[in-house]
Amino acid sequence: MKQGWEIKKLEDAVEFQRGLTYSKKDEVDFSDNIVLRSNNVDLIINKLDFTELKYINPAIEVPESKKVKKGSLLICTANGSKSHLGKVALIDDDYNYAFGGFMGQVTPKEKLDSKFLFYLMISDNYKKFINELSDGANINNLKFSDLGQFEIPLPPLPEQQRIVSILDEAFAAIAKAKANAEQNLKNAKELFASYLQGVFENGNWETKTIQELTKVINGYAFASKDFKPTNTIKSIKITNVGVKEFVEETDNYLPDKFKDTLKEVQVKEGNIVIALTRTIISAGLKVAVVPASYDGALVNQRVAALVPNEKLANQSFLYYFLTTNGVAKYVLAHVNTLMQPNLSINDLKNLPVPCPSIKEQQTIVQKLDALSTETKRLEAIYQQKLLNLEELKKSILQKAFAGELKTEKELAV
């Protein structure tokens, strides 16, 4: 530890206040009495999020001690998910909002800078401390008597402020670099999607329906009791079908007796599968390609499989078409509800497909494969850049609280 620094327990450096308790009957649709809860602390960026507020009866008098205070930290002390336990946000203004009973407020004492404390409580050391409190136990609440044992390095106040200034500048640069990488990632995906859509908007091609181009397999309604991890025959459920992604699972096995009796719902590697329940979500249409490990699998209910007629449709060409925005619009126009969007097998069969010759389909697939490979390469680069920036943040925080942080120039992103 750097000379002039001391180590203190959190309980000796802050004051802690538990939140306001109220009953369900106190909740109203709208009032000036606003209560912040766990969802108002963003887990990823550790900032206050006012997207979803809770309102309580205006007749309830909220003590000042139960209101958020500028310069304090709001902390989640109870949550159904352990990953949210102990998450914090710096209170950057006097909002006149209360904070709820599953929350706490940590207020630094005179010799502790609030922003310095905030950075301490988003560090890996703090996260490790919180994880160890609840590791291996069914603990979804945080006692201040436990939280207070967290040890913090405490340099003199001017040094805390110098460190905060450096961290502010470094984190602002990292945030800018992350925003650029995220935009580049988005641009790469959108460029491919735009090109893909343009390919299938050729007005000179003949149009055929899915049922004219493929054998459409409608999944079989297996009973829940048929599925056991000890069985040997794989099946494809809705949960296997992601958005342009096949999700392998370990509990989808059926008994051998179905292998010969239900060959009509058997698929091969490369066949296309579509979820008929929750067919489309915010990320897109749920369509995937059957991997080699699921060759011979049986299709379960609410999943459809497409086996192309090789003389009419190239399998990859059809898959690319099904991932376009145009197909997503068709599905949205035909699903029977937006809450649980289900697509009927008949609407799937009648989906119109622009259909050039097989030779032209193969040429198009070659071009799309090349562009897809390049897009994925760029995506991997940008994803790695984002991971590197997160690691840089962790490294900078570690240096800061080990007394190894020097100048802004040394932390250039």
N, C-alpha and C positions, 0 to 999 in steps of 0.2 A: 504494500500500500504506500502511496506517495506520502512523503514527509508533510506534516501539517494537516493530514486528513485523519478522520476518526471513523470508527464503525459504530453505528447505533441501530438498535431495534426500531422498527417502524413505529411501534407503540410509544416510543419515547420522543418521536420527532413530529407526530401528527395528533390531531384530534379526530375522533370517529363518531359519526352520527348515523343511526339507523333510520330508515325511511318511514313514511306515513302508512299506517294500516287503515283499511276501509273495507266495507262489505260490498258485495255484488249489487245490493239494492241502492248503494250510493252512486252508482255509475249512471251517467246521463248522456244523451246524444251530443250535447254541446253546452259549455259554460266557460267562464273565465278561470275556473278551478282546474288547472291542468296538472296531471301527474305523469312524470317520466318513469318508464319501466325498462326492463332489460332490452327490449327491442329498440329503445332509443339510444343505445350505445352500439355503434357499428363495430363488429368483431374484427373486421379486416383492417380498417383504417383508424380505429380508435378515436372516432369523433362522434359528437352528438348528432343524432338523426331524428328530425322532427316530422318524418313522413307520416307516422301513425301515432297519434296522441290519444291519451285516455282522459276523459272529462268526468268530474264528479260533481255532486250536488253543490251549487253555489252557497248553500246555507252552512256548509262545513267550514269551520275556521281552521286554517292551516297555520300551525305555529311557525315562526320564522326559522326555527331550528330544522324544520322538515322541508325547507325550500333550498333549492340549489344556490350556491354562493360562488360568485366569480372568484377564480383562483383556486377553488377546491377541485377535487376529482370525484366523479361519479363512478361507483364501482358496483358490479353485479355480484350479489352475495348469495343468490339462490336461483337455480335454473334447472329445467328438466334435462338440459344437455350440459355435460361437464365441460365441454369446450368453451362455453360462454361464462363459466364460473371465474370470477376475478377480473373479467375484462373491464377496462377503464376508459374514460374520456375526460379531457380537461374542460372544465366549465369556463367558457370564455366571456361570459356576460352575466349580469344579474337578470335572469329571465322571469323571476317571480313565479317559477314553476315549482311544484312539490316533487318529491321523488318517493316512489312506492316502497312498500314494506320489504320487498325482495332486493332492494338496493341499499347502498350505503354511501355516505359522503366522507371523504378523507380530506381534512383541512390541514395544511402544513403549519407548523409553528414558526416563530420569527426567524430562526436560523436556517430555514429550509425553503428554497425557491420552488414555487409550485410547478413551473415548467421542468425544472431539474427532476422533481419527484415524478412527474408524468413520464419523462424519458426512462427513469428507473423502472417504472411499472409497465413499460411495454418491452422491456429487455428480455432476453432469453433466460437470464438468471431468475427473474421474477416468474416467468411462465413455468420454469422448471420447479420453482418453489410451490406454486399453486398445484401443479400436476402431482407432485409428491404428497401433498396434503390429502388428495382424493384418490391416489393411485391404489388400485386393488380393493377399494372399499366403496360401498354404495353411499357415497357422500355427495350430495348435490347442493349443499349450502356451506357457506363460509362464515366461520365465527371470527370476530375481530381479535379474540384472544389468541387464535391461531395465526391470523393474518399479521398481527402485531409482532410476531417473532421474526418476520422477514428482516434480514440485516441489510442496511443500506450504507454505502460509503458516503461520508459527509465531509467534503472539503469546505474551506471558508466560503462565505456567501459570495464575495467577488469572484472567486474561482468557479463557483456554481454558475454564476451568470455568464462568465466567459465561455464555459462549456456549452451552455444553452445556446449562446449566440452562434457558436461554431456548428452545433447540431442543427439549429434552425436553417442555416445556410446550406449545409450539406444535404439535409432532408428535402429542402426545396428543390435542389438540383436533381436529386434522385427522383422526386415526384415528376419533374419535367421530363426526365429521361424515360421514366415508366410510361408517361402519357404518350410520348413519341413512339415508343415500342408497341404500345397497345393500338395506336392508330395505324401503324404500319402493318400490324397483324390483321387488323380489321380490313385495311385496304387490300391486302393479299387475298383474303377470303372473298371479299366483294367483287374483286376483279375476276376471279375464277367463276363466281356465280353469274356475273353479268355476261361473260363470254359463253358460258354453258347455256344460259337462257337464249342468247342470240343464235346459237347453233340450231335450236329447235323451233325457231320462228321463221324458218324457210317456208314460204307459202307455196312452193312448187311441188312439195312432196305429197304423195297419196296419204290419206288418213285411214287408219284401221283402229279397231278397238282392241283392248287388252285380250279379250276372249278369242279374237281372231288370230292373234299373234302367239298366244301361249296357252298352255294347259293350266287352268287356275285350280289350285288345291285349296279347298276349304277345310280348316283344321277339324280334328275329331274331338268330341267332348269326353276326354278321359276323366275318370273319377279321381278325387284327391287321394284316395287310398291306394291308387295305382302307382303313385310316385314314392320311390324309396331310394336313398343313396346306395343301397346294396344291390339294386337292379343293374342291368347291363345295357339296356336300349335307351339311347338318348332321345329326348323330345325337344321341341322348340316352343317355348311359351312366349307370351307377350313381353315378359321381362327380358327375354333374349334379344328383343328387337329394339335397338336404340335409333337415334337419328344418324343415319349413315354409319352405323356402328353395330356390329354383332357382339352381344355381351355373353360370354361363356359363364355357365354356372355349374354347380356340383350336386344339385339336388333334383335334377330333372329326369331321373332314370326310371324307365318302365320295365315290366317283366318281359322275358323272352317271347311269351305267347303272342304278343302283338306284332312281332316282326313279320310273320308270314300272313297273318289275318288282316293286317291293315296296310298293305303295300300301297294302296291308293293315296295315302297321306305321307308317303316317304319322300324325302328330298335328297338331292345330291349336292356335293360341293359346287359352289358357283350359282346355284339357284337363288332366286330373290325372294325374300320374305317381307311381309308388310303387317304391321299391327292394325287390327280392325277396331280395337277399343283404344281410346286415347290415341287415335291415329296421328293426330298432329298436335304438337305442343309449340311453345314459343320459339324453340330452337329450330323447328321444321318438321317435315314428314318423317315418321318412324318407318324407315325402310333399311334393309341390310342385306348383305350377301352371306350365304351359308359357307362357313369356313370348312377346311378339310377335316377338322376334328369332329364336325357334326354331319359328315357324309353318312347317309343312311338314317338320319334322325326322323322321327315321326312328328308331324305338325299338330300342335294342340289347338283347342278351340280359340276363336277370336284372333287367330293368325291365319293369313293367306300366304300361299307360296305360288310362285310363277315359274313354270318350266317352258321356256321359249321354244317355238317351232324353229329349228335351226335354218330352215329354208327361207323363213320370213323375217326373223328377228335375231340380231346378235345380242347375247346375254348382257354384255357390258354396255352396249348402246342403250338397251332398255333400262338398265340400272341408272345410268347417267340421266336419262330422261325423267325418271321417277324422282330424282333429287332436285329438279328445277322448281323455280318459284311458280311457274305456270301450273304444275301439278298440285302444288300446295294450295293454290287458289281454287282449283277444281274440287279438291277435298273439302276445303272450307265451305264451299257452296253446297256440298252434298251431305256433310255430317249432320246427324239428327239433333245434336245439342253441342253447345260450345263449352258447357261445364265438364262433360265427359264425352268428348267428340268421337262418336262411333261411325264407321263407314260400313255400309252394307256391301255384301259380296257382289250384288248386282251392279251397284254403282262402280265398284272396282272393275268389274268385267266390261262395263261400258265406257271406261275411261278412253278418250280418243288419243291415239299416238301418231305423230307425224312419222311416215315410214318410207325412207328412200330405199334403194336397192341394197342387198346384203353387202356387195362390194363397197358401196359408198358408206354404209354403216361402219364397216371395218376400218376404212380410212379415217372417218371421224373419230372413232375410238382411239386409234393410234395418236392422233393429235391431242385428244383430251387426256389420255394417259400421260403424255409428255408434259402437258401443262399442269396436270394434277401433281405430278412428281416434283416439278419446280415449285409449285405453290406450297406443298408440304415441306420442302426444303427451307423455304423462306419462313414458314410458320415455325419450324423447329428453331431457326436462328433467333426469331423474335421471342419465342417462349424461353429460350435459354438466356437471352438478355434480361428478361423479367426476373428469372430465377437468380441471376447474378446480382441484380440490383437489390433483391431482398437479402441476399447473403451479405452484400456490402453494408446495408443498414445494420444488420446484426453485428458485423465486425466493428463498425464505427461506435456503436453503443458499448460494445465490450471494451474497446479502447478508452472510451470516455470515462467509464466507471472503474478503470484500472489506473487512472491517472496518466494515460499515455497519449491523450489527445493534445496535439500541438497547435498547428495553424490551419486556417481554411484552405490554403494552397495545397497542403498535403492530402486533402480529402477531395480533390477535384474528381468529378464523376467522369 
